[in-house]
Amino acid sequence: MELIKPGRQFDFMSKRWLFIGFSLLLLLLSMFSFVYPGPKLGTDFKGGTEIEVAFTAQVSSADVREAIEKAGFSSPDVVAVSDAANPNRYLIRVQEVSALGEPQRDMVRDHLCHPPEGTPVAEDRCPPAVRANEVKFSPGGDKISARYEVAPDLEGIKKQLLGIEGVSLREGENNPVIVSERDHKVEIYLKSKGDQLMDGLRTQLGAEKVPAQALRVEWIGPKAGDQLRDSAVKSVLVSLLFIMAYVALRFDVRFAPGGILALVHDVGIALGAMIITGREITLSTVAALLTIVGYSITDTVVVYDRIRENLSKHRDKSFSEIINMSISEMLGRTIIVSASTSLSLLMFFIWGTGTLKDFAFTLVVGIVVGTYSSIYVAAPFTEWVDRRFFKGSTYKRKKVRRVRADKRVDAVV
């Protein structure tokens, strides 16, 4: 299948400054979007609790958001999930996580009669059966492990935890529970923020509308979110570094800056498009950006390879003419590959939901911009680098050889 007839050439380089200006405008808009409205980080990066609930009766997103705020949660995000079987399915995110704050942990230790070392313990308030000599918290803060010197009084331990703000025992017959008779170890299960969120929805909307359990509950602490964010940035930067090294070794050092500039261009505009459209930046987004990096450099390498091939075949042409010829020869292939991939992703974008929809959107933008950057960013910048820093040696050296050959022919004649 041939979209473009063989031998037809387009003058891409004559319009390069117009398109370079267009690219700079898009990059400036993307940079400004980081300031206003600013990136909308997902739970993966900023931390928080996320639950997915399929309500048993009709509710609106405004009703759900209002109920969550009345339950004491701040800045909730309520997103409707497309589901033909249940149209009242929502994804709910809140900033609070299930981990207990340090003040609450200190209060729990105090109530369990395990104050800081050196602090006296009142014997009348803390008999041995309820006096913990060790207290540990799970990473999520929804489980407390305590050890006692004697057989613990479970009912007394339960009473100790009543009345602590933000601390609620999970409902169940065996809570607290003795997990080791020999070590007198007790485990106390607390309601996580997800459980408290479901309780708040039942209180505000009514038990007849809220199911007994959420479809999914996830949480991530702010420290883990920071680590994930830093790792995501490092992964993108390291991939750019290795790609630059590959292009420099595979072709020529003057080709590498154009390839890297095209990648930064593609990633920056794709991120800006997500921010402007109000989409969340999550780990799935980072995966999409890394996919864009791989796709874009593949397209650029194909163009570079044809440029290098034509440089050796057409020694009488300038670098700009070689670029026009090479891109024209590869244009049909580029359009077919990019269009077929984009059509597949558009199906996910139209009929997909949630994270899959955002992933497809990012890739579609990246593929379109990546195809554009291979033509109007990478190749023109490579020509400018060759002319500015290498004095056009890529084709000047060939031109000198041709002139010398012509002089030898004239001398023979």
C-alpha positions as a LaTeX table, in Angstrom:
\begin{tabular}{lrrr}
\hline
Residue & $x$ (\AA) & $y$ (\AA) & $z$ (\AA) \\
\hline
Met1 & 0.00 & 0.00 & 0.00 \\
Glu2 & 1.47 & 3.35 & $-1.11$ \\
Leu3 & $-0.08$ & 6.61 & 0.05 \\
Ile4 & 2.58 & 8.70 & $-1.70$ \\
Lys5 & 3.89 & 7.97 & $-5.19$ \\
Pro6 & 7.58 & 7.03 & $-5.34$ \\
Gly7 & 9.82 & 9.92 & $-6.37$ \\
Arg8 & 7.52 & 12.66 & $-5.09$ \\
Gln9 & 9.27 & 15.11 & $-2.80$ \\
Phe10 & 8.03 & 17.73 & $-0.35$ \\
Asp11 & 9.96 & 20.81 & 0.73 \\
Phe12 & 9.73 & 20.38 & 4.52 \\
Met13 & 12.80 & 22.46 & 5.33 \\
Ser14 & 11.47 & 25.66 & 3.75 \\
Lys15 & 8.62 & 25.74 & 6.29 \\
Arg16 & 10.68 & 24.63 & 9.27 \\
Trp17 & 10.75 & 28.00 & 11.06 \\
Leu18 & 6.97 & 28.27 & 10.92 \\
Phe19 & 6.56 & 24.85 & 12.52 \\
Ile20 & 9.39 & 25.44 & 15.00 \\
Gly21 & 7.51 & 28.54 & 16.17 \\
Phe22 & 4.35 & 26.45 & 16.49 \\
Ser23 & 6.25 & 23.89 & 18.59 \\
Leu24 & 7.65 & 26.61 & 20.85 \\
Leu25 & 4.13 & 27.95 & 21.37 \\
Leu26 & 2.86 & 24.49 & 22.38 \\
Leu27 & 5.80 & 24.01 & 24.75 \\
Leu28 & 5.20 & 27.41 & 26.35 \\
Leu29 & 1.53 & 26.54 & 26.87 \\
Ser30 & 2.57 & 23.24 & 28.43 \\
Met31 & 5.04 & 24.98 & 30.75 \\
Phe32 & 2.41 & 27.54 & 31.75 \\
Ser33 & $-0.07$ & 24.74 & 32.49 \\
Phe34 & 2.30 & 23.48 & 35.22 \\
Val35 & 1.71 & 26.83 & 36.97 \\
Tyr36 & $-1.98$ & 27.23 & 36.14 \\
Pro37 & $-4.07$ & 25.15 & 36.53 \\
Gly38 & $-1.17$ & 22.95 & 37.70 \\
Pro39 & $-0.77$ & 19.18 & 37.50 \\
Lys40 & $-3.50$ & 17.07 & 39.05 \\
Leu41 & $-1.50$ & 14.39 & 40.82 \\
Gly42 & $-3.22$ & 11.09 & 41.45 \\
Thr43 & $-3.23$ & 9.06 & 44.63 \\
Asp44 & $-0.06$ & 7.31 & 43.45 \\
Phe45 & 1.97 & 10.49 & 43.91 \\
Lys46 & 0.27 & 12.66 & 46.52 \\
Gly47 & $-1.05$ & 9.89 & 48.77 \\
Gly48 & $-4.62$ & 9.32 & 49.90 \\
Thr49 & $-7.38$ & 6.75 & 49.98 \\
Glu50 & $-9.28$ & 5.53 & 46.93 \\
Ile51 & $-12.41$ & 3.39 & 46.96 \\
Glu52 & $-14.75$ & 2.20 & 44.23 \\
Val53 & $-18.39$ & 1.89 & 45.23 \\
Ala54 & $-21.39$ & 0.50 & 43.33 \\
Phe55 & $-24.39$ & 2.15 & 45.01 \\
Thr56 & $-27.59$ & 0.14 & 45.21 \\
Ala57 & $-29.84$ & 3.11 & 44.35 \\
Gln58 & $-29.61$ & 6.19 & 42.16 \\
Val59 & $-27.28$ & 8.89 & 43.50 \\
Ser60 & $-25.55$ & 11.82 & 41.81 \\
Ser61 & $-21.89$ & 12.70 & 42.06 \\
Ala62 & $-22.87$ & 15.96 & 43.80 \\
Asp63 & $-24.78$ & 14.02 & 46.48 \\
Val64 & $-21.82$ & 11.69 & 47.03 \\
Arg65 & $-19.35$ & 14.58 & 47.26 \\
Glu66 & $-21.56$ & 16.44 & 49.75 \\
Ala67 & $-21.97$ & 13.31 & 51.90 \\
Ile68 & $-18.21$ & 12.76 & 52.00 \\
Glu69 & $-17.53$ & 16.35 & 53.06 \\
Lys70 & $-20.15$ & 16.11 & 55.82 \\
Ala71 & $-18.42$ & 12.94 & 57.02 \\
Gly72 & $-15.28$ & 14.99 & 57.70 \\
Phe73 & $-13.15$ & 14.31 & 54.61 \\
Ser74 & $-11.52$ & 17.18 & 52.73 \\
Ser75 & $-11.28$ & 17.81 & 48.96 \\
Pro76 & $-12.94$ & 14.60 & 47.73 \\
Asp77 & $-12.79$ & 13.61 & 44.07 \\
Val78 & $-15.86$ & 11.75 & 42.81 \\
Val79 & $-15.64$ & 10.26 & 39.32 \\
Ala80 & $-18.46$ & 8.34 & 37.66 \\
Val81 & $-17.36$ & 4.98 & 36.24 \\
Ser82 & $-19.08$ & 3.87 & 33.05 \\
Asp83 & $-20.81$ & 0.58 & 33.77 \\
Ala84 & $-23.88$ & $-0.59$ & 31.88 \\
Ala85 & $-24.76$ & $-3.06$ & 34.66 \\
Asn86 & $-24.67$ & $-0.38$ & 37.38 \\
Pro87 & $-24.88$ & 3.29 & 36.36 \\
Asn88 & $-24.39$ & 4.36 & 39.99 \\
Arg89 & $-20.77$ & 3.27 & 40.22 \\
Tyr90 & $-18.27$ & 5.86 & 41.44 \\
Leu91 & $-14.55$ & 6.15 & 42.08 \\
Ile92 & $-13.95$ & 8.20 & 45.25 \\
Arg93 & $-10.61$ & 9.66 & 46.30 \\
Val94 & $-9.82$ & 11.58 & 49.48 \\
Gln95 & $-6.54$ & 13.06 & 50.70 \\
Glu96 & $-6.66$ & 11.29 & 54.07 \\
Val97 & $-4.82$ & 7.98 & 54.39 \\
Ser98 & $-5.40$ & 5.13 & 56.78 \\
Ala99 & $-2.07$ & 5.71 & 58.60 \\
Leu100 & $-2.41$ & 7.21 & 62.10 \\
Gly101 & $-0.71$ & 10.52 & 62.69 \\
Glu102 & 2.07 & 10.76 & 65.26 \\
Pro103 & $-0.15$ & 12.60 & 67.80 \\
Gln104 & $-2.74$ & 9.81 & 67.55 \\
Arg105 & $-0.04$ & 7.15 & 67.97 \\
Asp106 & 1.23 & 8.86 & 71.10 \\
Met107 & $-2.33$ & 9.00 & 72.42 \\
Val108 & $-2.85$ & 5.28 & 71.68 \\
Arg109 & 0.39 & 4.41 & 73.50 \\
Asp110 & $-0.71$ & 6.49 & 76.47 \\
His111 & $-4.15$ & 4.83 & 76.62 \\
Leu112 & $-2.55$ & 1.40 & 76.37 \\
Cys113 & $-0.34$ & 2.33 & 79.34 \\
His114 & 2.85 & 2.35 & 77.29 \\
Pro115 & 4.14 & 5.94 & 77.66 \\
Pro116 & 7.64 & 7.03 & 76.58 \\
Glu117 & 10.53 & 5.44 & 78.46 \\
Gly118 & 11.12 & 7.06 & 81.83 \\
Thr119 & 7.52 & 8.25 & 82.24 \\
Pro120 & 5.82 & 6.75 & 85.34 \\
Val121 & 2.67 & 4.64 & 84.92 \\
Ala122 & $-0.27$ & 4.94 & 87.35 \\
Glu123 & $-0.76$ & 1.50 & 88.89 \\
Asp124 & $-4.41$ & 2.10 & 89.69 \\
Arg125 & $-5.22$ & 3.04 & 86.10 \\
Cys126 & $-2.95$ & 0.51 & 84.46 \\
Pro127 & $-3.02$ & $-2.93$ & 86.12 \\
Pro128 & $-0.69$ & $-5.55$ & 84.54 \\
Ala129 & $-3.52$ & $-7.13$ & 82.50 \\
Val130 & $-3.96$ & $-3.91$ & 80.45 \\
Arg131 & $-0.43$ & $-2.49$ & 80.70 \\
Ala132 & 1.37 & $-3.02$ & 77.38 \\
Asn133 & 5.14 & $-3.34$ & 77.43 \\
Glu134 & 5.39 & $-3.10$ & 73.63 \\
Val135 & 3.16 & $-1.34$ & 71.05 \\
Lys136 & 3.66 & $-1.49$ & 67.27 \\
Phe137 & 1.62 & $-0.05$ & 64.41 \\
Ser138 & 1.15 & $-1.52$ & 60.93 \\
Pro139 & 2.28 & 0.62 & 57.97 \\
Gly140 & $-1.38$ & 1.34 & 57.16 \\
Gly141 & $-2.21$ & 2.25 & 60.74 \\
Asp142 & $-5.23$ & $-0.07$ & 60.79 \\
Lys143 & $-3.66$ & $-2.70$ & 63.06 \\
Ile144 & $-1.98$ & $-2.38$ & 66.47 \\
Ser145 & 0.19 & $-5.15$ & 67.93 \\
Ala146 & 0.74 & $-5.09$ & 71.72 \\
Arg147 & 2.51 & $-7.40$ & 74.17 \\
Tyr148 & 1.78 & $-7.87$ & 77.87 \\
Glu149 & 3.63 & $-9.44$ & 80.77 \\
Val150 & 0.54 & $-11.35$ & 81.93 \\
Ala151 & $-2.60$ & $-12.69$ & 80.29 \\
Pro152 & $-4.27$ & $-9.61$ & 78.77 \\
Asp153 & $-7.77$ & $-8.38$ & 79.59 \\
Leu154 & $-9.34$ & $-7.96$ & 76.13 \\
Glu155 & $-12.41$ & $-6.09$ & 77.34 \\
Gly156 & $-10.23$ & $-3.73$ & 79.36 \\
Ile157 & $-8.02$ & $-3.08$ & 76.31 \\
Lys158 & $-11.09$ & $-2.33$ & 74.20 \\
Lys159 & $-12.30$ & 0.22 & 76.75 \\
Gln160 & $-8.87$ & 1.90 & 76.76 \\
Leu161 & $-9.20$ & 2.78 & 73.06 \\
Leu162 & $-12.70$ & 4.25 & 73.28 \\
Gly163 & $-12.91$ & 8.00 & 72.92 \\
Ile164 & $-9.63$ & 8.55 & 71.00 \\
Glu165 & $-10.35$ & 10.94 & 68.12 \\
Gly166 & $-9.90$ & 9.29 & 64.73 \\
Val167 & $-9.48$ & 5.80 & 66.21 \\
Ser168 & $-12.39$ & 3.36 & 65.82 \\
Leu169 & $-12.34$ & $-0.37$ & 66.37 \\
Arg170 & $-13.31$ & $-2.49$ & 63.41 \\
Glu171 & $-16.59$ & $-4.28$ & 64.01 \\
Gly172 & $-16.24$ & $-7.99$ & 64.73 \\
Glu173 & $-16.58$ & $-10.59$ & 67.45 \\
Asn174 & $-12.84$ & $-11.17$ & 67.91 \\
Asn175 & $-11.37$ & $-7.69$ & 68.20 \\
Pro176 & $-9.00$ & $-7.40$ & 70.00 \\
Val177 & $-7.72$ & $-10.95$ & 69.61 \\
Ile178 & $-4.91$ & $-12.89$ & 71.30 \\
Val179 & $-2.54$ & $-14.20$ & 68.62 \\
Ser180 & 0.07 & $-15.72$ & 70.96 \\
Glu181 & $-0.82$ & $-17.21$ & 74.34 \\
Arg182 & 2.83 & $-17.72$ & 75.29 \\
Asp183 & 3.98 & $-14.16$ & 74.49 \\
His184 & 0.67 & $-12.56$ & 75.53 \\
Lys185 & 0.52 & $-10.83$ & 72.14 \\
Val186 & $-2.68$ & $-9.04$ & 71.15 \\
Glu187 & $-3.72$ & $-7.59$ & 67.79 \\
Ile188 & $-6.23$ & $-4.74$ & 67.65 \\
Tyr189 & $-7.92$ & $-3.99$ & 64.31 \\
Leu190 & $-8.96$ & $-0.41$ & 63.62 \\
Lys191 & $-11.21$ & 1.01 & 60.97 \\
Ser192 & $-9.18$ & 2.26 & 58.04 \\
Lys193 & $-10.03$ & 5.50 & 56.27 \\
Gly194 & $-11.80$ & 3.40 & 53.65 \\
Asp195 & $-14.03$ & 1.84 & 56.32 \\
Gln196 & $-14.69$ & 5.26 & 57.87 \\
Leu197 & $-15.53$ & 6.65 & 54.45 \\
Met198 & $-18.10$ & 3.89 & 53.87 \\
Asp199 & $-19.58$ & 4.52 & 57.33 \\
Gly200 & $-19.88$ & 8.23 & 56.51 \\
Leu201 & $-21.67$ & 7.45 & 53.24 \\
Arg202 & $-24.16$ & 5.19 & 55.05 \\
Thr203 & $-24.83$ & 7.86 & 57.65 \\
Gln204 & $-25.37$ & 10.66 & 55.13 \\
Leu205 & $-27.05$ & 8.79 & 52.23 \\
Gly206 & $-28.75$ & 5.97 & 54.07 \\
Ala207 & $-27.88$ & 2.30 & 54.46 \\
Glu208 & $-30.34$ & 1.35 & 51.70 \\
Lys209 & $-28.22$ & 3.17 & 49.08 \\
Val210 & $-24.73$ & 2.15 & 50.21 \\
Pro211 & $-23.51$ & $-1.46$ & 49.85 \\
Ala212 & $-22.02$ & $-3.41$ & 52.74 \\
Gln213 & $-18.55$ & $-3.33$ & 51.17 \\
Ala214 & $-16.68$ & $-1.31$ & 48.58 \\
Leu215 & $-15.64$ & $-2.95$ & 45.32 \\
Arg216 & $-12.06$ & $-1.85$ & 45.85 \\
Val217 & $-10.10$ & $-0.01$ & 48.53 \\
Glu218 & $-6.55$ & 1.31 & 48.01 \\
Trp219 & $-4.40$ & 3.69 & 49.98 \\
Ile220 & $-0.91$ & 5.09 & 49.78 \\
Gly221 & 0.97 & 7.26 & 52.26 \\
Pro222 & 2.46 & 10.65 & 51.33 \\
Lys223 & 6.03 & 9.42 & 51.86 \\
Ala224 & 5.51 & 6.51 & 49.47 \\
Gly225 & 3.87 & 8.94 & 47.02 \\
Asp226 & 6.95 & 11.18 & 47.10 \\
Gln227 & 9.20 & 8.20 & 46.47 \\
Leu228 & 7.07 & 7.05 & 43.55 \\
Arg229 & 7.09 & 10.56 & 42.07 \\
Asp230 & 10.89 & 10.86 & 42.35 \\
Ser231 & 11.34 & 7.39 & 40.85 \\
Ala232 & 9.04 & 8.30 & 37.95 \\
Val233 & 11.04 & 11.46 & 37.16 \\
Lys234 & 14.32 & 9.54 & 37.38 \\
Ser235 & 13.05 & 6.80 & 35.07 \\
Val236 & 12.17 & 9.34 & 32.36 \\
Leu237 & 15.51 & 11.18 & 32.71 \\
Val238 & 17.56 & 7.97 & 32.67 \\
Ser239 & 15.72 & 6.74 & 29.58 \\
Leu240 & 16.48 & 10.04 & 27.80 \\
Leu241 & 20.16 & 9.76 & 28.75 \\
Phe242 & 20.53 & 6.23 & 27.41 \\
Ile243 & 18.63 & 7.07 & 24.23 \\
Met244 & 20.96 & 10.02 & 23.62 \\
Ala245 & 23.97 & 7.73 & 24.05 \\
Tyr246 & 22.44 & 5.17 & 21.68 \\
Val247 & 21.74 & 7.72 & 18.93 \\
Ala248 & 25.26 & 9.19 & 19.28 \\
Leu249 & 26.87 & 5.74 & 18.93 \\
Arg250 & 24.44 & 4.43 & 16.31 \\
Phe251 & 24.73 & 7.41 & 13.97 \\
Asp252 & 26.83 & 10.46 & 14.76 \\
Val253 & 27.15 & 12.77 & 17.74 \\
Arg254 & 25.47 & 15.57 & 15.80 \\
Phe255 & 22.29 & 13.48 & 15.47 \\
Ala256 & 21.83 & 12.95 & 19.22 \\
Pro257 & 20.74 & 16.50 & 20.27 \\
Gly258 & 17.94 & 16.54 & 17.71 \\
Gly259 & 16.62 & 13.18 & 18.88 \\
Ile260 & 16.64 & 14.22 & 22.54 \\
Leu261 & 15.05 & 17.60 & 21.77 \\
Ala262 & 12.25 & 15.79 & 19.95 \\
Leu263 & 11.69 & 13.51 & 22.95 \\
Val264 & 11.56 & 16.42 & 25.41 \\
His265 & 9.18 & 18.16 & 22.98 \\
Asp266 & 6.88 & 15.11 & 22.81 \\
Val267 & 6.84 & 14.38 & 26.56 \\
Gly268 & 6.34 & 18.07 & 27.46 \\
Ile269 & 3.39 & 18.56 & 25.10 \\
Ala270 & 1.77 & 15.25 & 26.14 \\
Leu271 & 2.02 & 16.25 & 29.81 \\
Gly272 & 0.65 & 19.70 & 29.03 \\
Ala273 & $-2.31$ & 18.17 & 27.19 \\
Met274 & $-3.13$ & 16.02 & 30.23 \\
Ile275 & $-2.92$ & 18.98 & 32.61 \\
Ile276 & $-5.02$ & 21.28 & 30.40 \\
Thr277 & $-7.72$ & 18.61 & 30.02 \\
Gly278 & $-7.75$ & 18.03 & 33.80 \\
Arg279 & $-6.51$ & 14.43 & 33.72 \\
Glu280 & $-4.66$ & 12.87 & 36.64 \\
Ile281 & $-0.93$ & 12.22 & 36.55 \\
Thr282 & $-0.48$ & 8.67 & 37.83 \\
Leu283 & 1.95 & 5.78 & 37.43 \\
Ser284 & $-0.05$ & 4.75 & 34.36 \\
Thr285 & 0.67 & 8.18 & 32.90 \\
Val286 & 4.40 & 7.66 & 33.48 \\
Ala287 & 4.14 & 4.31 & 31.69 \\
Ala288 & 2.43 & 6.08 & 28.79 \\
Leu289 & 5.17 & 8.75 & 28.68 \\
Leu290 & 7.88 & 6.08 & 28.58 \\
Thr291 & 5.97 & 4.39 & 25.76 \\
Ile292 & 5.87 & 7.72 & 23.91 \\
Val293 & 9.64 & 8.05 & 24.38 \\
Gly294 & 10.20 & 4.63 & 22.83 \\
Tyr295 & 7.75 & 5.20 & 19.99 \\
Ser296 & 9.07 & 8.66 & 19.16 \\
Ile297 & 12.74 & 7.67 & 19.10 \\
Thr298 & 11.88 & 4.69 & 16.89 \\
Asp299 & 10.29 & 6.99 & 14.32 \\
Thr300 & 13.20 & 9.43 & 14.58 \\
Val301 & 15.78 & 6.67 & 14.15 \\
Val302 & 14.01 & 5.45 & 11.00 \\
Val303 & 14.23 & 8.98 & 9.54 \\
Tyr304 & 17.86 & 9.36 & 10.67 \\
Asp305 & 18.78 & 6.04 & 9.06 \\
Arg306 & 17.33 & 7.12 & 5.73 \\
Ile307 & 19.14 & 10.50 & 5.98 \\
Arg308 & 22.45 & 8.74 & 6.60 \\
Glu309 & 21.82 & 6.38 & 3.70 \\
Asn310 & 21.02 & 9.24 & 1.32 \\
Leu311 & 24.06 & 11.22 & 2.46 \\
Ser312 & 26.31 & 8.51 & 1.04 \\
Lys313 & 24.22 & 8.01 & $-2.12$ \\
His314 & 23.68 & 11.67 & $-3.12$ \\
Arg315 & 26.96 & 13.48 & $-2.62$ \\
Asp316 & 25.95 & 16.42 & $-4.81$ \\
Lys317 & 23.05 & 17.53 & $-2.61$ \\
Ser318 & 23.00 & 19.77 & 0.47 \\
Phe319 & 21.97 & 18.53 & 3.90 \\
Ser320 & 18.59 & 20.30 & 3.62 \\
Glu321 & 17.88 & 18.61 & 0.29 \\
Ile322 & 18.86 & 15.24 & 1.76 \\
Ile323 & 16.44 & 15.77 & 4.67 \\
Asn324 & 13.58 & 16.68 & 2.30 \\
Met325 & 14.30 & 13.60 & 0.18 \\
Ser326 & 14.59 & 11.25 & 3.18 \\
Ile327 & 11.42 & 12.41 & 4.92 \\
Ser328 & 9.46 & 12.30 & 1.66 \\
Glu329 & 10.56 & 8.70 & 1.13 \\
Met330 & 9.53 & 7.73 & 4.68 \\
Leu331 & 6.34 & 9.82 & 4.88 \\
Gly332 & 3.96 & 7.13 & 3.61 \\
Arg333 & 5.35 & 4.53 & 6.02 \\
Thr334 & 5.17 & 6.99 & 8.92 \\
Ile335 & 1.54 & 7.95 & 8.23 \\
Ile336 & 0.39 & 4.32 & 7.94 \\
Val337 & 2.12 & 3.17 & 11.14 \\
Ser338 & 1.03 & 6.18 & 13.20 \\
Ala339 & $-2.55$ & 6.12 & 11.92 \\
Ser340 & $-3.04$ & 2.39 & 12.54 \\
Thr341 & $-1.65$ & 2.66 & 16.08 \\
Ser342 & $-3.72$ & 5.76 & 16.85 \\
Leu343 & $-6.93$ & 4.12 & 15.60 \\
Ser344 & $-6.39$ & 1.18 & 17.95 \\
Leu345 & $-5.81$ & 3.53 & 20.88 \\
Leu346 & $-8.84$ & 5.63 & 19.99 \\
Met347 & $-11.03$ & 2.58 & 20.61 \\
Phe348 & $-9.65$ & 2.36 & 24.16 \\
Phe349 & $-10.15$ & 6.10 & 24.59 \\
Ile350 & $-13.78$ & 6.02 & 23.41 \\
Trp351 & $-14.95$ & 2.87 & 25.17 \\
Gly352 & $-12.36$ & 2.57 & 27.92 \\
Thr353 & $-12.83$ & 3.79 & 31.48 \\
Gly354 & $-10.75$ & 5.40 & 34.19 \\
Thr355 & $-7.02$ & 4.81 & 33.97 \\
Leu356 & $-7.22$ & 3.03 & 30.62 \\
Lys357 & $-8.92$ & 6.05 & 29.06 \\
Asp358 & $-6.23$ & 8.44 & 30.33 \\
Phe359 & $-3.50$ & 6.06 & 29.19 \\
Ala360 & $-4.95$ & 5.92 & 25.66 \\
Phe361 & $-5.38$ & 9.71 & 25.54 \\
Thr362 & $-1.73$ & 10.28 & 26.50 \\
Leu363 & $-0.49$ & 7.82 & 23.89 \\
Val364 & $-2.64$ & 9.26 & 21.09 \\
Val365 & $-1.32$ & 12.77 & 21.79 \\
Gly366 & 2.24 & 11.46 & 22.07 \\
Ile367 & 2.08 & 9.52 & 18.80 \\
Val368 & 0.69 & 12.47 & 16.85 \\
Val369 & 3.23 & 14.87 & 18.34 \\
Gly370 & 6.04 & 12.29 & 17.96 \\
Thr371 & 5.34 & 11.86 & 14.25 \\
Tyr372 & 5.31 & 15.63 & 13.84 \\
Ser373 & 8.55 & 16.12 & 15.83 \\
Ser374 & 10.50 & 13.60 & 13.72 \\
Ile375 & 9.83 & 15.80 & 10.70 \\
Tyr376 & 9.87 & 19.35 & 12.06 \\
Val377 & 11.99 & 19.14 & 15.23 \\
Ala378 & 14.61 & 16.37 & 15.10 \\
Ala379 & 15.70 & 16.67 & 11.46 \\
Pro380 & 15.80 & 20.52 & 11.25 \\
Phe381 & 17.67 & 20.76 & 14.56 \\
Thr382 & 20.22 & 18.20 & 13.35 \\
Glu383 & 20.79 & 20.29 & 10.22 \\
Trp384 & 21.24 & 23.41 & 12.38 \\
Val385 & 23.73 & 21.63 & 14.68 \\
Asp386 & 25.72 & 20.43 & 11.68 \\
Arg387 & 25.79 & 23.92 & 10.14 \\
Arg388 & 26.41 & 25.82 & 13.38 \\
Phe389 & 28.92 & 23.65 & 15.25 \\
Phe390 & 30.42 & 21.46 & 12.53 \\
Lys391 & 30.44 & 24.09 & 9.78 \\
Gly392 & 28.36 & 21.90 & 7.53 \\
Ser393 & 31.12 & 19.28 & 7.36 \\
Thr394 & 28.62 & 16.52 & 6.65 \\
Tyr395 & 28.21 & 17.66 & 3.08 \\
Lys396 & 31.02 & 20.19 & 2.62 \\
Arg397 & 33.64 & 17.46 & 2.73 \\
Lys398 & 31.80 & 15.62 & $-0.03$ \\
Lys399 & 31.52 & 18.80 & $-2.06$ \\
Val400 & 35.30 & 19.41 & $-1.84$ \\
Arg401 & 35.97 & 15.87 & $-3.02$ \\
Arg402 & 33.66 & 16.41 & $-5.99$ \\
Val403 & 35.40 & 19.68 & $-6.96$ \\
Arg404 & 38.82 & 18.03 & $-6.80$ \\
Ala405 & 37.58 & 15.18 & $-8.97$ \\
Asp406 & 36.24 & 17.68 & $-11.53$ \\
Lys407 & 39.62 & 19.47 & $-11.61$ \\
Arg408 & 41.45 & 16.21 & $-12.26$ \\
Val409 & 39.09 & 15.48 & $-15.17$ \\
Asp410 & 39.69 & 18.97 & $-16.63$ \\
Ala411 & 43.48 & 18.49 & $-16.30$ \\
Val412 & 43.35 & 15.22 & $-18.21$ \\
Val413 & 41.32 & 16.79 & $-20.99$ \\
\hline
\end{tabular}
